[in-house]
Amino acid sequence: GIFVPLDTLPLLPNGKVDVSALPRLDESRPILASLYVAPQSEVEQSIAIIWQAILKVERVGLHDNFFELGGNSLLIAQAHQQLRDKFKSEMSLVDMFKYPTVSALARHLSQNDHPIASQYQTIQEQAQKRREALHQREQIARQRQRG
């Protein structure tokens, strides 16, 4: 069975459970241990789209496991090839087994030995410089207000 935690049960005026007000179960994907969390980054979304097509499921969440969604060794080989093509990556098939969730695989693909990681790192560095410049401007403005 499936358990959905509720703070309170919806009740009818006569005190019986209002079955029509209970949350609907998500039937767009298999029953999984993890709740659906939408992929956020471009890398996560790309992985999820490839998995959805290969596994023939409507939605793939950030914490979904390839094998729990119905994946097998034949399907993982297909996913591996498509991901290598998409990310221009030398990722090994073993990595697919080591990182079976969208989030874990996205983190792995975003590490320094992948081209997408250097872009991400550059963006992070630019953002840090902007934060530091803004902080300096705020300090100067405060000093001027005092003086």
N, C-alpha and C positions, 0 to 999 in steps of 0.2 A: 504494500500500500504506500500511498504518498502522504506525508505529513506537512501541513502548511501551518506555521505558527500564527496565531491570532491573539490580539490582546483580549478581545471579547467576542463571543458568538453573536451574530446578528439575530435578533429575536423579533417575532411577530407580536402584535398587541396581546395575543392570548398566551404568550410565554413560550411558544414552540420555536424551534430554530427556523429562521427564514432561509431556506435552502437556496432560493434564487439570489440572495444577497451574498452568498459565500463566494470567495475569489475563484475565478475560472483557472483551471490548470492550463499551462502553456503546452499545447499539443504540436507546436511548430518544430519541436526538437525532441529527441529521446529523453526519458526520465534520467536525470543526472544528479549526482550528489551536490554539485555546485549550482548556485543560482545564476541566472543569466546576467552577465555584465557586458555591455556593449564594448566592442573594441574601440579605442580612442585614436591612437596614432595611425599614420598612413601605413606603417609596417604591419601593425595589428590588423587593420582593416583588410589589407591585401592578403594576409595569411587566411583570415576568416573567409573571404570570398572564394579563395582557391579550395579550401576545405569544404565549404558549402556545396560547390559544384561537384567535387569528387565524391563526397559522402551522401549527396542528394538529401541534405537537410536544409530547412528554411533559414535557420539562424545558428550561427556559431558564436559563442561567447568567449570572452577574454580568458576565462579559467576552465574552458571545456577541454577535455582530454580527447585526442584524436581517436583512440581505441574505444573509449566509452561511447563515442558517437557512432560506432560501427566500423571504424577503420580496421584494416588488416594489412598484412605485409604487401600484398599486391597494390592496394590503394595508397599505401604510404610511399611506395616507389613512384607512383604517378604524381603525388603531391610533392615529393622531393624534386622531381624533374621540373615541375611547373614553378616551384619556389626558386630553384637555381636559375631558371630562365628569367623570372621576374626581377630578382635581386642581383643578377649577374654575380652570383656567389659560388664559391667552391665548397659550400656546405656539404658535409658527408651525410650519407644515409643514416649512419649511426646517430648523428645529431638529432634526427627526427625521433628516434627512440629515446634519446637522453632528454629531449625537451618536447614532451608530448602535448603541452598546452599552448594556446595562442600566445599568452603572456610570456611564458618561458622561452619559446622559440623567437619571439620578437626581441626579447632582451639579448638572446644569443646572437641574432642577426645584427643587432645594433652595437655589438662590441667592436673594438678598434680594428679588427682584421677584415671588416666589411666596409665597402665604399659608403654605404648609407650612414655608417657611424661617424665618419669624418665630417659629413655634412651636419649631422646632429651636434657633434662636438663644437663645430664652428658657430652654430646658432647659439648654443649654450654659452660659449665664451663671449659672443657679442652681447647677449642679454646681461651677463655679469658686468661687463664694462658699462653698459647703459645704467644698470642699477647703481654702480659705484659713482658714476658722473651725477646722477640724480641726487644721490645722498650728499655729495660734495656741494651741489647747488643749494640743497636744503640747509646745510650747515652755514653756508655763506649768508643766506637770507636771514637765518636766525641771528647771526652775529650783527648784521646790519640793523635788525630790529632793536637789538639791545643797545647798540652804539649810537 
